């Protein structure tokens, strides 16, 4: 992804004329960085970001932070002025060394001059090191600063417009997989065989068909409950408790206590499900294992006792092969979780059978009509929460779910979805709220058609989440300083961009999810009061199902 600029001209021309790179350009560096993030999420390969010197580089920061916490590989190259001209009242000059601080895995700088042969050797070596580090576990962004002296453009007769193809030395890094020794497995099996209540909780992860197949085989024999939200991408598992956040938020304390695990096994990254997170902190296990091949491990639930530094796929495959004991208590515990899952699922469907209006109902109908295979990108705040309460069924295993839940910001949700649309033949569908959508309108400020992108905008003219969560909703300042009402409509932007546009409660989803000549937007306008009352009715419906 190459952003326009003068100081970065040597970098831009090098990539554009090489012939081995697919290059895109976007004028807004913040949007460009999130588009690159979406491409990297989709392709699972490192994406290069290039910009000019000065404040342009700072605009990469939000996407770089998201990439760091979501373990997405980006190679960020910022052009710079020579060091002696920094802080000398020269244009587009700021302090760029270590600009992104702890949000990159490593920072390095190219030499100012290449008069000595060691400079070229150093540049080749450090670039190799950065790329290898970006793709090593945990994957993440790296930063290379490149100071350039003028002239920045080829002179007359100096290969202007001609392709260049260098053959740099490549230093390969072999990525190895760790395994557990027999002593480790002996301890693992002993603990499992002594545990009466074993709970598995997967966090955010990219779509892995092999993982779904492995867990399906394992759970068919061992019947442990597995509670995961929509971002685990394990909705293809028939036995997944996908509505734990829904029922744990309304479950009486006595019933919650009966679900307390002896052994908790977690893998993946963060959860959307706040109620599940709070449950695991309040009713913590005696033993908590987290499976992660490397890197820093978070003690999210305050009960971590053992880190297993391997891939989850290896762990469950090998555990299945070693055949741990299956106890009667395991099945009874799984049945208890499934009972609550069934009650919640039935209550959710009953609610939407009686509630046909509003943005929540629109999301429900859209999810039931999703294409068999597609990318589903969920913006933050209420969009991702609606999606998690509604859920995807095991028959929708071809839907791949993405969301920027590394830092959970709204600033680049649309741009990230654009990155998916640019890099995947699958249809990309973005569910977003009005605040996130209008905040990131520069996601479309580029020259590339997006025939395989559909955007659903939930426009209640403000940040409704601040009217729902405890705290800001009770403040007299909430309306202006937290909810922050706005009067924009997506139709004006669609008209400006030449996108297809529709609105209302009852769209033809099959037609909307088909590719066209460019992107399409469906907008539903609702009031803050209606949206709030519908969601409160939903929670009452779930609670009522346990009272009766």
Residue pairs with C-beta under 8 A, 6 or more apart in sequence:
1 23
1 24
1 25
1 26
1 32
1 33
1 35
1 36
1 39
1 47
1 48
1 49
1 50
2 8
2 11
2 12
2 15
2 16
2 23
2 24
2 25
2 50
3 25
3 26
3 27
3 29
3 32
3 49
3 50
3 51
3 52
3 56
4 25
4 27
4 52
5 12
5 51
5 52
5 53
5 56
5 79
6 52
6 152
7 52
7 53
7 79
7 80
7 81
7 92
7 148
7 152
8 50
8 51
8 52
8 53
8 78
8 79
9 152
9 153
10 79
10 146
10 148
10 152
11 50
11 77
11 79
11 146
12 50
13 153
13 154
13 164
14 164
15 21
15 23
15 48
15 50
16 23
17 162
17 163
17 164
18 163
18 164
18 165
18 166
19 163
19 165
20 165
21 48
24 35
24 422
24 446
24 448
25 32
25 446
25 447
26 32
26 35
26 442
26 445
26 446
27 442
27 445
27 446
28 59
28 442
28 445
29 51
29 56
29 57
29 59
29 60
30 59
30 60
30 62
30 63
30 411
30 412
30 415
30 442
31 412
31 415
31 418
31 440
31 442
31 443
31 445
32 49
32 51
32 60
32 415
33 49
33 59
33 60
33 62
33 63
33 64
33 74
33 412
33 415
34 62
34 63
34 66
34 404
34 411
34 412
34 413
34 415
34 416
34 419
34 440
34 443
35 415
35 416
35 418
35 419
35 422
35 443
35 446
36 47
36 48
36 49
36 63
36 74
36 419
37 47
37 63
37 66
37 67
37 72
37 74
37 404
37 412
37 415
37 416
37 419
38 377
38 402
38 415
38 416
38 417
38 418
38 419
38 420
38 421
38 422
38 423
39 47
39 419
39 420
39 422
39 423
40 46
40 47
40 67
40 72
40 73
40 74
40 419
41 70
41 72
41 206
41 402
41 416
41 419
41 420
42 375
42 419
42 420
42 423
42 424
43 423
44 206
45 73
45 135
46 73
46 74
46 75
46 131
46 134
46 135
47 73
47 74
47 75
48 74
48 75
48 76
48 77
49 60
49 74
49 75
49 76
49 77
50 77
50 78
50 79
51 57
51 59
51 60
51 77
51 78
51 79
52 79
52 92
53 78
53 79
53 80
53 81
53 92
53 93
53 94
53 96
54 91
54 92
54 93
54 94
55 92
55 94
56 78
56 92
57 78
57 94
57 96
57 99
58 94
58 99
60 76
60 78
60 100
61 99
61 100
61 103
62 407
62 409
62 411
62 412
63 74
63 412
63 415
64 74
64 76
64 100
64 103
64 104
64 141
64 143
65 100
65 103
65 406
65 407
66 72
66 404
66 406
66 407
66 409
66 412
67 73
67 74
67 140
67 141
67 406
68 103
68 104
68 105
68 140
68 141
68 406
69 406
69 407
70 204
70 269
70 404
70 405
70 406
71 137
71 138
71 139
71 140
71 269
71 406
72 139
72 140
72 141
72 406
73 134
73 135
73 139
73 140
73 141
74 134
74 140
74 141
74 142
75 130
75 131
75 134
75 141
75 142
75 144
76 100
76 104
76 141
76 142
76 143
76 144
77 144
77 145
77 146
78 96
78 99
78 143
78 144
78 145
78 146
79 146
79 147
79 148
80 93
80 96
80 109
80 145
80 146
80 147
80 148
81 90
81 92
81 93
81 147
81 148
82 112
82 147
82 148
82 149
83 112
83 147
85 93
86 93
86 94
86 95
87 93
87 95
96 145
97 107
97 109
97 145
98 107
99 107
99 143
99 145
100 107
100 141
100 143
103 141
104 140
104 141
104 142
104 143
105 133
105 134
105 140
105 141
105 142
106 129
106 130
106 133
106 142
106 143
107 142
107 143
107 144
107 145
108 126
108 129
108 130
108 142
108 143
108 144
108 145
109 144
109 145
109 146
109 147
110 123
110 126
110 144
110 145
110 146
110 147
111 119
111 122
111 123
112 147
112 149
113 119
113 149
114 120
114 123
124 168
124 169
125 171
126 144
127 144
127 168
128 169
128 170
128 171
129 171
130 142
130 144
131 142
132 171
132 172
132 173
133 142
134 140
134 141
134 142
135 173
135 175
136 173
136 175
137 175
137 293
137 294
137 295
138 294
138 295
154 160
177 293
177 310
177 311
177 314
178 293
178 294
178 309
178 310
178 311
179 310
179 314
179 318
180 188
180 308
180 310
180 315
180 318
184 308
185 318
185 322
188 308
188 319
189 322
189 324
191 263
191 287
192 198
192 263
192 324
192 325
193 324
193 325
193 327
195 262
195 263
195 287
196 262
196 327
196 329
196 330
196 333
197 260
197 261
197 262
197 263
197 329
197 330
197 333
198 224
198 225
198 261
198 262
198 263
198 264
198 265
198 330
198 333
199 224
199 225
199 226
199 227
199 259
199 261
199 263
199 264
199 265
199 285
199 333
199 337
200 224
200 225
200 226
200 227
200 265
200 266
201 226
201 227
201 228
201 264
201 265
201 266
201 271
201 276
201 280
202 226
202 228
202 232
202 234
202 266
202 267
202 268
202 312
203 228
203 231
203 232
203 266
203 267
203 268
203 269
203 270
203 271
204 231
204 232
204 268
204 269
204 270
204 271
204 272
204 403
204 405
205 211
205 231
205 232
205 233
205 234
205 267
205 268
205 269
206 233
206 400
206 402
207 233
207 400
207 401
208 233
208 313
209 236
209 397
210 313
211 234
211 312
211 313
212 234
212 236
212 237
212 397
214 313
214 316
214 317
214 320
215 226
215 234
215 237
215 316
216 236
216 237
216 238
216 239
217 320
218 316
218 319
218 320
219 226
219 237
219 239
221 320
221 326
222 320
222 324
222 326
222 330
223 239
223 326
223 330
223 331
223 334
224 330
224 333
224 334
225 239
225 241
225 333
225 334
225 336
225 337
225 338
226 234
226 237
226 239
226 240
226 241
227 240
227 241
227 244
227 276
227 337
228 234
228 240
228 241
228 242
228 244
228 268
229 242
229 244
229 245
229 271
229 272
229 273
229 276
229 388
230 242
230 272
230 378
230 384
230 387
230 388
230 391
230 392
230 401
231 271
231 272
231 378
231 384
231 388
231 401
231 403
231 405
232 240
232 268
233 400
233 401
234 240
235 242
235 391
235 392
235 393
235 394
235 396
235 397
235 399
235 401
236 394
236 396
236 397
237 394
238 394
239 334
239 338
240 394
241 337
241 338
241 340
241 341
242 341
242 391
242 392
243 341
243 344
243 345
243 348
243 389
243 391
244 273
244 275
244 276
244 279
244 337
244 340
244 341
245 272
245 273
245 274
245 275
245 276
245 388
245 389
246 275
246 344
246 348
246 389
246 542
247 340
247 341
247 343
247 344
247 542
247 546
248 256
248 273
248 275
248 276
248 278
248 279
249 275
249 539
249 542
250 539
250 542
250 543
250 546
251 259
251 340
251 546
252 546
255 340
255 546
256 279
256 282
256 283
257 283
258 336
259 279
259 283
259 336
259 337
259 340
260 283
260 284
260 285
261 283
261 285
261 333
262 285
262 286
262 287
263 285
263 286
263 287
263 288
263 289
264 280
264 284
264 285
264 287
264 288
264 289
264 301
264 303
265 288
265 289
265 290
265 291
266 288
266 289
266 290
266 291
266 300
266 301
267 290
267 291
267 292
267 312
267 315
268 312
269 405
269 406
270 300
270 405
270 406
271 277
271 300
272 384
272 385
272 388
272 403
272 405
273 388
277 300
277 301
280 300
280 301
280 303
281 301
281 302
281 303
284 301
284 302
284 303
285 303
286 303
287 305
287 306
288 301
288 303
288 304
288 305
288 306
289 305
289 306
289 307
289 308
290 297
290 304
290 306
290 307
290 308
291 308
291 310
291 311
291 312
291 315
292 307
292 308
292 309
293 309
293 310
293 311
294 309
297 304
297 307
308 315
343 545
343 546
344 542
344 545
345 391
346 545
347 541
347 542
347 544
347 545
348 389
348 390
348 391
348 542
350 541
351 537
351 538
351 541
352 361
352 364
355 361
355 534
355 537
355 538
356 505
357 505
357 530
357 534
358 505
358 526
358 530
358 531
358 534
359 386
359 458
359 460
359 524
359 526
359 531
359 534
360 386
360 531
360 534
360 535
360 538
361 505
361 534
362 456
362 458
362 505
362 524
363 383
363 386
363 387
363 390
363 431
363 456
363 458
364 390
365 509
366 431
366 456
366 509
367 387
367 390
367 391
367 392
369 509
369 510
369 513
370 376
370 392
370 396
370 399
370 429
370 513
371 398
371 399
371 427
371 429
371 513
372 396
372 398
373 398
373 399
373 426
373 427
374 398
374 399
374 400
374 426
374 427
374 428
374 429
374 513
375 400
375 402
375 417
375 420
375 421
375 424
375 426
375 427
375 428
375 429
376 387
376 399
376 400
376 401
376 402
376 429
376 431
377 401
377 402
377 403
377 413
377 416
377 417
377 420
377 428
377 429
377 430
377 431
378 384
378 387
378 401
378 402
378 403
378 431
379 403
379 404
379 410
379 413
379 414
379 430
379 431
379 432
379 433
379 436
379 437
380 403
380 404
380 405
380 408
380 409
380 410
380 413
380 436
381 410
381 433
381 435
381 436
381 463
381 464
381 465
382 433
382 458
382 464
382 465
382 468
383 431
383 432
383 433
383 436
383 458
384 403
384 405
385 465
386 431
386 458
387 401
387 431
389 538
392 399
392 401
400 426
402 416
402 417
402 420
403 413
404 412
404 413
404 416
410 433
410 435
410 436
410 439
410 440
411 436
411 439
411 440
412 440
412 443
413 430
413 432
413 436
413 437
413 440
414 430
414 432
414 436
414 437
414 440
414 441
414 443
414 444
414 455
415 440
415 442
415 443
417 428
417 430
417 443
417 453
417 455
418 443
418 444
418 450
418 453
420 428
421 428
421 450
421 452
421 453
421 519
422 448
422 450
424 452
425 452
426 452
427 452
427 453
427 454
427 513
427 514
427 515
428 452
428 453
428 454
429 453
429 454
429 455
429 456
429 513
430 453
430 454
430 455
430 456
431 456
431 458
432 455
432 456
432 457
432 458
433 457
433 458
433 459
433 460
433 463
433 464
434 457
434 458
434 459
434 460
434 461
434 462
434 486
434 488
434 490
435 462
435 463
435 484
435 486
437 455
437 457
437 459
437 490
438 486
438 488
438 493
441 493
444 450
444 493
444 497
444 519
449 517
449 518
450 518
450 519
451 515
451 516
451 517
451 518
451 519
452 515
453 519
453 520
454 512
454 513
454 519
454 520
454 521
454 522
455 490
455 519
455 520
455 521
455 522
456 521
456 522
456 524
457 490
457 521
457 522
457 523
457 524
458 524
458 526
459 488
459 489
459 490
459 523
459 524
459 525
459 526
460 525
460 526
460 527
460 528
460 530
460 531
461 485
461 486
461 487
461 488
461 525
461 527
461 528
462 483
462 484
462 485
462 486
462 528
463 482
463 483
463 484
464 483
464 528
464 531
464 532
466 472
466 473
466 478
466 482
466 483
467 473
467 478
467 483
467 528
467 531
467 532
468 532
468 535
472 478
472 482
472 483
475 482
479 485
483 528
485 528
489 523
489 525
490 501
490 521
490 523
491 501
491 503
491 521
491 523
493 499
493 521
494 500
494 501
494 521
495 501
497 518
497 519
498 518
499 518
499 519
499 520
499 521
500 516
500 518
500 519
500 520
500 521
501 520
501 521
501 522
501 523
502 512
502 520
502 521
502 522
502 523
503 522
503 523
503 524
503 525
504 524
505 524
507 522
512 520
512 522
